[in-house]
Amino acid sequence: MDLITSITTVLGSIIAVATFWSGVHQYRQKLQLETFRLYADKYNEIITPSIVIKWQSAIQSTESKNTWHELEPVMIKYLNLTWEEMYLVKKGVIDKKLWQIWKTEIDHVLSSPFAKSVITQCNYSFLQSYINHGMKIR
């Protein structure tokens, strides 16, 4: 009888721990999805369909054009969003796996002459440091 009680207690404990970890995993997935949606919405408010072609052109351009001047407020909003995301990744609020999804595009934009121009013009030292250190979150 003692053996059966012990086995039942151990099995109950294992099931309780497994249930707890499953709940934690599901909660983290839900939180990551909500974070992704929140920041995707923020991005979509900045890079709207009406400017996406101009935005891409400005990012790919190596010369300062009228488009750069026109899109400077958009770039500033984008840089502020990027800084917010980087800060939250460093603090562990945004999961690094989620950050990796965004990182390729962020690196592409930040390495563009247009972004570098605005970063310098606005003295965004935190982003300049990111670029200078191989675009890695430290």
Backbone as a printed PyTorch tensor [residue, N CA C, xyz], in Angstrom:
tensor([[[  0.8110,  -1.1880,   0.0000],
         [  0.0000,   0.0000,   0.0000],
         [  0.8570,   1.2550,   0.0000]],

        [[  1.9570,   1.2380,   0.7670],
         [  2.8740,   2.3780,   0.7870],
         [  3.5060,   2.5990,  -0.5790]],

        [[  3.8370,   1.5350,  -1.2760],
         [  4.4320,   1.6310,  -2.6120],
         [  3.4640,   2.2730,  -3.5880]],

        [[  2.2210,   1.8890,  -3.5370],
         [  1.1970,   2.4440,  -4.4280],
         [  0.9960,   3.9300,  -4.1300]],

        [[  0.9880,   4.2940,  -2.8760],
         [  0.8450,   5.6990,  -2.4780],
         [  2.0300,   6.5100,  -2.9790]],

        [[  3.2160,   5.9790,  -2.8240],
         [  4.4240,   6.6720,  -3.2740],
         [  4.4190,   6.8580,  -4.7870]],

        [[  4.0690,   5.7970,  -5.5030],
         [  4.0250,   5.8660,  -6.9740],
         [  2.9630,   6.8890,  -7.4030]],

        [[  1.8220,   6.8620,  -6.7760],
         [  0.7470,   7.7980,  -7.0980],
         [  1.1830,   9.2360,  -6.8150]],

        [[  1.8670,   9.4420,  -5.7130],
         [  2.3470,  10.7760,  -5.3500],
         [  3.3650,  11.2730,  -6.3680]],

        [[  4.3070,  10.4140,  -6.7510],
         [  5.3300,  10.7910,  -7.7320],
         [  4.6890,  11.0870,  -9.0850]],

        [[  3.7950,  10.2000,  -9.5240],
         [  3.1190,  10.4250, -10.8050],
         [  2.2920,  11.7040, -10.7780]],

        [[  1.6140,  11.9510,  -9.6720],
         [  0.8340,  13.1830,  -9.5270],
         [  1.7170,  14.4130,  -9.6090]],

        [[  2.8790,  14.3340,  -8.9690],
         [  3.8250,  15.4550,  -8.9970],
         [  4.3560,  15.6880, -10.4080]],

        [[  4.6690,  14.5990, -11.1020],
         [  5.1710,  14.7120, -12.4800],
         [  4.1060,  15.3380, -13.3770]],

        [[  2.8930,  14.9030, -13.2340],
         [  1.7910,  15.4400, -14.0410],
         [  1.5760,  16.9280, -13.7080]],

        [[  1.6580,  17.2790, -12.4350],
         [  1.4800,  18.6780, -12.0260],
         [  2.5770,  19.5610, -12.6320]],

        [[  3.8170,  19.0950, -12.5770],
         [  4.9310,  19.8660, -13.1370],
         [  4.7800,  19.9940, -14.6540]],

        [[  4.4330,  18.8960, -15.3120],
         [  4.2450,  18.9300, -16.7690],
         [  3.1150,  19.8850, -17.1510]],

        [[  2.0410,  19.8650, -16.4000],
         [  0.9130,  20.7640, -16.6540],
         [  1.3430,  22.2100, -16.4500]],

        [[  2.0910,  22.4720, -15.3940],
         [  2.5940,  23.8160, -15.1250],
         [  3.4710,  24.3040, -16.2650]],

        [[  4.4430,  23.4940, -16.6920],
         [  5.3460,  23.8960, -17.7760],
         [  4.6060,  24.0760, -19.0940]],

        [[  3.6060,  23.2720, -19.3300],
         [  2.7860,  23.4340, -20.5340],
         [  2.0600,  24.7750, -20.4970]],

        [[  1.5320,  25.1300, -19.3460],
         [  0.8590,  26.4160, -19.1810],
         [  1.8090,  27.5860, -19.3850]],

        [[  3.0040,  27.4710, -18.8300],
         [  4.0150,  28.5210, -19.0010],
         [  4.3760,  28.6620, -20.4800]],

        [[  4.5790,  27.5410, -21.1470],
         [  4.9360,  27.5560, -22.5760],
         [  3.8240,  28.2110, -23.4020]],

        [[  2.5780,  27.8340, -23.1420],
         [  1.4520,  28.4170, -23.8730],
         [  1.3360,  29.9140, -23.6050]],

        [[  1.5570,  30.3250, -22.3560],
         [  1.5110,  31.7470, -22.0030],
         [  2.5910,  32.5230, -22.7440]],

        [[  3.8030,  31.9710, -22.7740],
         [  4.9090,  32.6490, -23.4800],
         [  4.6240,  32.7610, -24.9690]],

        [[  4.0780,  31.7370, -25.5620],
         [  3.7310,  31.7920, -26.9850],
         [  2.6800,  32.8620, -27.2340]],

        [[  1.6790,  32.9190, -26.3840],
         [  0.6310,  33.9240, -26.5180],
         [  1.2230,  35.3280, -26.3720]],

        [[  2.0980,  35.5100, -25.4100],
         [  2.7380,  36.8030, -25.1860],
         [  3.5950,  37.2080, -26.3870]],

        [[  4.3370,  36.2530, -26.9490],
         [  5.1530,  36.5440, -28.1290],
         [  4.2810,  36.9330, -29.3180]],

        [[  3.1770,  36.2450, -29.4930],
         [  2.2590,  36.5630, -30.5800],
         [  1.6640,  37.9580, -30.3940]],

        [[  1.2730,  38.2860, -29.1750],
         [  0.7320,  39.6150, -28.8940],
         [  1.7840,  40.6950, -29.1240]],

        [[  3.0210,  40.4330, -28.7200],
         [  4.1090,  41.3850, -28.9410],
         [  4.3560,  41.5660, -30.4270]],

        [[  4.3840,  40.4560, -31.1500],
         [  4.5740,  40.5280, -32.6000],
         [  3.4770,  41.3830, -33.2400]],

        [[  2.2440,  41.1190, -32.8700],
         [  1.1190,  41.8760, -33.4430],
         [  1.2090,  43.3610, -33.1000]],

        [[  1.5380,  43.6690, -31.8520],
         [  1.6570,  45.0620, -31.4260],
         [  2.6990,  45.8010, -32.2550]],

        [[  3.8810,  45.1960, -32.3960],
         [  4.9540,  45.8790, -33.1200],
         [  4.7560,  45.8310, -34.6340]],

        [[  4.0710,  44.8250, -35.1370],
         [  3.7120,  44.8120, -36.5660],
         [  2.7330,  45.9470, -36.8410]],

        [[  1.7890,  46.1590, -35.9380],
         [  0.8450,  47.2720, -36.1010],
         [  1.5640,  48.6210, -36.0400]],

        [[  2.4980,  48.7560, -35.1040],
         [  3.2680,  50.0080, -35.0110],
         [  4.0470,  50.2510, -36.3010]],

        [[  4.6760,  49.2030, -36.8130],
         [  5.4300,  49.3110, -38.0710],
         [  4.4870,  49.7140, -39.2050]],

        [[  3.3290,  49.0680, -39.2910],
         [  2.3760,  49.3550, -40.3660],
         [  1.7960,  50.7610, -40.2760]],

        [[  1.7770,  51.3500, -39.0870],
         [  1.3510,  52.7480, -38.9450],
         [  2.4210,  53.7060, -39.4750]],

        [[  3.6720,  53.2680, -39.4430],
         [  4.7800,  54.1100, -39.9100],
         [  5.0030,  53.9320, -41.4080]],

        [[  5.1560,  52.6950, -41.8410],
         [  5.3790,  52.3870, -43.2580],
         [  4.0310,  51.9770, -43.8460]],

        [[  3.2910,  52.9650, -44.2740],
         [  1.9440,  52.7310, -44.7910],
         [  2.0040,  52.3240, -46.2620]],

        [[  0.9650,  51.6720, -46.7630],
         [  0.9520,  51.2850, -48.1770],
         [  1.1470,  52.4670, -49.1300]],

        [[  0.7080,  53.6470, -48.7260],
         [  0.8220,  54.8100, -49.6100],
         [  2.2680,  55.2850, -49.7950]],

        [[  3.1650,  54.9100, -48.8960],
         [  4.5590,  55.3630, -49.0300],
         [  5.5560,  54.2270, -49.2250]],

        [[  5.0990,  52.9950, -49.2410],
         [  6.0340,  51.8620, -49.2430],
         [  6.9800,  51.8890, -50.4450]],

        [[  6.5190,  52.2780, -51.6180],
         [  7.3940,  52.3100, -52.7970],
         [  8.4410,  53.4120, -52.6410]],

        [[  8.0260,  54.5890, -52.1650],
         [  8.9940,  55.6720, -51.9170],
         [  9.9960,  55.2610, -50.8410]],

        [[  9.4850,  54.5780, -49.8030],
         [ 10.3420,  54.1270, -48.6970],
         [ 11.4140,  53.1710, -49.2190]],

        [[ 11.0010,  52.1850, -49.9780],
         [ 11.9580,  51.2250, -50.5310],
         [ 12.9710,  51.9140, -51.4320]],

        [[ 12.5060,  52.8580, -52.2270],
         [ 13.3980,  53.6070, -53.1100],
         [ 14.4220,  54.4010, -52.2940]],

        [[ 13.9780,  55.0460, -51.2370],
         [ 14.8860,  55.8260, -50.3900],
         [ 15.9070,  54.9210, -49.7020]],

        [[ 15.4740,  53.7390, -49.2680],
         [ 16.3830,  52.8020, -48.5910],
         [ 17.4240,  52.2790, -49.5680]],

        [[ 17.0390,  52.0630, -50.8160],
         [ 17.9580,  51.4980, -51.8110],
         [ 18.8410,  52.5530, -52.4710]],

        [[ 18.4900,  53.8160, -52.3130],
         [ 19.2230,  54.8940, -52.9660],
         [ 20.5390,  55.1860, -52.2470]],

        [[ 21.5560,  55.5490, -53.0250],
         [ 22.8450,  55.9280, -52.4410],
         [ 23.0550,  57.4330, -52.4820]],

        [[ 22.1470,  58.1400, -53.1170],
         [ 22.2620,  59.5910, -53.2130],
         [ 21.1140,  60.2500, -52.4690]],

        [[ 21.4200,  61.3890, -51.8640],
         [ 20.3610,  62.1470, -51.2070],
         [ 19.4240,  62.6940, -52.2740]],

        [[ 18.1520,  62.4680, -52.0870],
         [ 17.1480,  62.9160, -53.0440],
         [ 16.0510,  63.6570, -52.3060]],

        [[ 15.1600,  64.2460, -53.0700],
         [ 14.0040,  64.8980, -52.4550],
         [ 13.2070,  63.9070, -51.6200]],

        [[ 13.1910,  62.6510, -52.0550],
         [ 12.4620,  61.6150, -51.3250],
         [ 12.9960,  61.4810, -49.9030]],

        [[ 14.3100,  61.6000, -49.7500],
         [ 14.8840,  61.5000, -48.4130],
         [ 14.2900,  62.5800, -47.5250]],

        [[ 14.2940,  63.8090, -48.0130],
         [ 13.7870,  64.9180, -47.2030],
         [ 12.3090,  64.6890, -46.8690]],

        [[ 11.5560,  64.2650, -47.8500],
         [ 10.1220,  64.0110, -47.6660],
         [  9.8780,  62.9050, -46.6380]],

        [[ 10.7480,  61.9050, -46.6210],
         [ 10.5450,  60.7460, -45.7410],
         [ 11.3220,  60.8180, -44.4250]],

        [[ 12.0180,  61.9180, -44.1610],
         [ 12.7640,  62.0270, -42.9020],
         [ 11.8820,  61.8190, -41.6720]],

        [[ 10.6700,  62.4130, -41.6140],
         [  9.8140,  62.1530, -40.4410],
         [  9.4420,  60.6740, -40.3010]],

        [[  9.2740,  60.0020, -41.4130],
         [  8.9680,  58.5690, -41.3920],
         [ 10.1780,  57.8070, -40.8550]],

        [[ 11.3760,  58.1690, -41.3380],
         [ 12.5950,  57.5050, -40.8680],
         [ 12.7890,  57.7310, -39.3760]],

        [[ 12.5110,  58.9240, -38.9040],
         [ 12.6590,  59.2070, -37.4750],
         [ 11.7080,  58.3190, -36.6640]],

        [[ 10.4700,  58.1860, -37.1170],
         [  9.5170,  57.2910, -36.4300],
         [ 10.0150,  55.8510, -36.4670]],

        [[ 10.5460,  55.4310, -37.6190],
         [ 11.0770,  54.0680, -37.7610],
         [ 12.2590,  53.8590, -36.8090]],

        [[ 13.1590,  54.8330, -36.7450],
         [ 14.3300,  54.7180, -35.8670],
         [ 13.8990,  54.6660, -34.4000]],

        [[ 12.8990,  55.4560, -34.0400],
         [ 12.3910,  55.4120, -32.6630],
         [ 11.7720,  54.0570, -32.3450]],

        [[ 11.0230,  53.5040, -33.2930],
         [ 10.4490,  52.1680, -33.1140],
         [ 11.5680,  51.1300, -32.9680]],

        [[ 12.5700,  51.2370, -33.8150],
         [ 13.7060,  50.3050, -33.7570],
         [ 14.4070,  50.4040, -32.4090]],

        [[ 14.6350,  51.6290, -31.9340],
         [ 15.2810,  51.8040, -30.6300],
         [ 14.4420,  51.1550, -29.5350]],

        [[ 13.1350,  51.3590, -29.5790],
         [ 12.2430,  50.7690, -28.5770],
         [ 12.3540,  49.2460, -28.5960]],

        [[ 12.3370,  48.6640, -29.7840],
         [ 12.4460,  47.2060, -29.9100],
         [ 13.7910,  46.7230, -29.3750]],

        [[ 14.8730,  47.4240, -29.7290],
         [ 16.2030,  47.0240, -29.2660],
         [ 16.2930,  47.0780, -27.7440]],

        [[ 15.7510,  48.1280, -27.1690],
         [ 15.7630,  48.2800, -25.7180],
         [ 15.0020,  47.1240, -25.0570]],

        [[ 13.8350,  46.8100, -25.5990],
         [ 13.0160,  45.7510, -25.0140],
         [ 13.6330,  44.3630, -25.2040]],

        [[ 14.3760,  44.1780, -26.2840],
         [ 15.1040,  42.9160, -26.4670],
         [ 16.1930,  42.8050, -25.4050]],

        [[ 16.9370,  43.8940, -25.2120],
         [ 18.0030,  43.8860, -24.1990],
         [ 17.4590,  43.5960, -22.8060]],

        [[ 16.2610,  44.1020, -22.5150],
         [ 15.6470,  43.9010, -21.1970],
         [ 14.9250,  42.5630, -21.0900]],

        [[ 14.8450,  41.8160, -22.1980],
         [ 14.2110,  40.5060, -22.1720],
         [ 12.6930,  40.5500, -22.3340]],

        [[ 12.1360,  41.7230, -22.6180],
         [ 10.6950,  41.8390, -22.7960],
         [ 10.2810,  41.2680, -24.1510]],

        [[ 11.0770,  41.5490, -25.1740],
         [ 10.8650,  40.9570, -26.4960],
         [ 11.8230,  39.7860, -26.6210]],

        [[ 11.2920,  38.6450, -26.9510],
         [ 12.0720,  37.4230, -27.0770],
         [ 13.0860,  37.5480, -28.2190]],

        [[ 14.2810,  37.0200, -28.0080],
         [ 15.3260,  37.1090, -29.0340],
         [ 14.9570,  36.3560, -30.3090]],

        [[ 14.1380,  35.3280, -30.2030],
         [ 13.6750,  34.6220, -31.4080],
         [ 12.8220,  35.5540, -32.2610]],

        [[ 11.9620,  36.3280, -31.6110],
         [ 11.1460,  37.3000, -32.3210],
         [ 12.0270,  38.3930, -32.9210]],

        [[ 13.0150,  38.8250, -32.1680],
         [ 13.9550,  39.8400, -32.6630],
         [ 14.6420,  39.3600, -33.9410]],

        [[ 15.0070,  38.1030, -33.9910],
         [ 15.6780,  37.5680, -35.1740],
         [ 14.7950,  37.6440, -36.4130]],

        [[ 13.4850,  37.5630, -36.2410],
         [ 12.5670,  37.6890, -37.3710],
         [ 12.6750,  39.0900, -37.9720]],

        [[ 12.7980,  40.0880, -37.1100],
         [ 12.8280,  41.4850, -37.5590],
         [ 14.2230,  41.9570, -37.9490]],

        [[ 15.2400,  41.3460, -37.4000],
         [ 16.6110,  41.8650, -37.4830],
         [ 17.1240,  42.0530, -38.9080]],

        [[ 16.8310,  41.1500, -39.8110],
         [ 17.3420,  41.2560, -41.1840],
         [ 16.8820,  42.5550, -41.8360]],

        [[ 15.5970,  42.8510, -41.7210],
         [ 15.1120,  44.0990, -42.3160],
         [ 15.6570,  45.3140, -41.5870]],

        [[ 15.6940,  45.2650, -40.2720],
         [ 16.2240,  46.4000, -39.4980],
         [ 17.6650,  46.6720, -39.9070]],

        [[ 18.4760,  45.6330, -39.9910],
         [ 19.8740,  45.8070, -40.3980],
         [ 19.9650,  46.3920, -41.8010]],

        [[ 19.1080,  45.9220, -42.7010],
         [ 19.0910,  46.4370, -44.0760],
         [ 18.7730,  47.9340, -44.0830]],

        [[ 17.7570,  48.3250, -43.3410],
         [ 17.3760,  49.7380, -43.2990],
         [ 18.4740,  50.5650, -42.6420]],

        [[ 18.9840,  50.1150, -41.4910],
         [ 19.9790,  50.8960, -40.7640],
         [ 21.3020,  51.0240, -41.5100]],

        [[ 21.5860,  50.0960, -42.4130],
         [ 22.8390,  50.1810, -43.1750],
         [ 22.6860,  51.0530, -44.4230]],

        [[ 21.4820,  51.5310, -44.6870],
         [ 21.2600,  52.3650, -45.8750],
         [ 21.8270,  53.7700, -45.6550]],

        [[ 22.2920,  54.3940, -46.7330],
         [ 22.7750,  55.7790, -46.6150],
         [ 21.7080,  56.7300, -46.0530]],

        [[ 20.4610,  56.4990, -46.4210],
         [ 19.3670,  57.3370, -45.9220],
         [ 19.2730,  57.2550, -44.3990]],

        [[ 19.2300,  56.0470, -43.8640],
         [ 19.1480,  55.8790, -42.4040],
         [ 20.3790,  56.4580, -41.7250]],

        [[ 21.5510,  56.1810, -42.2690],
         [ 22.7880,  56.7090, -41.6690],
         [ 22.7840,  58.2320, -41.6490]],

        [[ 22.2470,  58.8240, -42.7030],
         [ 22.1540,  60.2820, -42.7640],
         [ 21.2620,  60.8240, -41.6500]],

        [[ 20.1010,  60.2170, -41.4620],
         [ 19.1710,  60.6750, -40.4230],
         [ 19.7320,  60.3720, -39.0320]],

        [[ 20.3690,  59.2350, -38.8660],
         [ 20.9850,  58.8780, -37.5760],
         [ 22.0230,  59.9190, -37.1840]],

        [[ 22.8430,  60.3200, -38.1510],
         [ 23.8690,  61.3340, -37.8900],
         [ 23.2270,  62.6940, -37.6380]],

        [[ 22.3090,  63.0630, -38.4960],
         [ 21.6300,  64.3580, -38.4000],
         [ 20.9110,  64.5190, -37.0640]],

        [[ 20.2760,  63.4690, -36.5900],
         [ 19.5030,  63.5270, -35.3380],
         [ 20.3100,  63.0870, -34.1240]],

        [[ 21.5640,  62.7250, -34.3450],
         [ 22.4630,  62.3010, -33.2700],
         [ 21.9070,  61.1220, -32.4780]],

        [[ 21.4810,  60.1040, -33.2000],
         [ 21.0050,  58.8690, -32.5760],
         [ 22.2160,  58.0010, -32.2360]],

        [[ 22.8850,  58.3560, -31.1650],
         [ 24.1230,  57.6580, -30.8040],
         [ 23.8870,  56.1840, -30.4740]],

        [[ 22.7240,  55.8540, -29.9090],
         [ 22.4410,  54.4570, -29.5630],
         [ 22.3770,  53.5870, -30.8100]],

        [[ 21.8420,  54.1200, -31.8990],
         [ 21.7850,  53.3520, -33.1410],
         [ 23.1360,  53.3620, -33.8410]],

        [[ 23.8530,  54.4680, -33.7310],
         [ 25.1910,  54.5340, -34.3190],
         [ 26.0870,  53.4790, -33.6740]],

        [[ 25.9690,  53.3250, -32.3770],
         [ 26.7320,  52.3070, -31.6550],
         [ 26.3710,  50.9120, -32.1450]],

        [[ 25.0900,  50.6690, -32.3670],
         [ 24.6240,  49.3760, -32.8790],
         [ 25.2470,  49.0890, -34.2410]],

        [[ 25.2460,  50.0700, -35.1070],
         [ 25.8230,  49.9060, -36.4460],
         [ 27.3350,  49.6830, -36.3430]],

        [[ 27.9960,  50.4650, -35.5050],
         [ 29.4530,  50.3720, -35.3740],
         [ 29.9260,  49.0640, -34.7680]],

        [[ 29.0760,  48.3980, -34.0110],
         [ 29.4530,  47.1350, -33.3630],
         [ 28.9040,  45.9260, -34.0880]],

        [[ 28.7680,  46.0320, -35.3920],
         [ 28.3530,  44.8740, -36.1860],
         [ 26.8870,  44.5290, -36.0280]],

        [[ 26.0650,  45.5010, -35.6570],
         [ 24.6160,  45.3280, -35.5480],
         [ 24.2470,  44.1540, -34.6520]],

        [[ 24.8150,  44.1580, -33.4720],
         [ 24.5110,  43.1060, -32.4960],
         [ 23.9400,  43.7380, -31.2400]],

        [[ 22.9760,  43.0740, -30.6700],
         [ 22.4440,  43.4850, -29.3770],
         [ 23.4080,  42.9700, -28.3250]],

        [[ 23.8900,  43.8490, -27.5260],
         [ 24.8460,  43.4730, -26.4760],
         [ 24.1370,  43.3470, -25.1570]]])
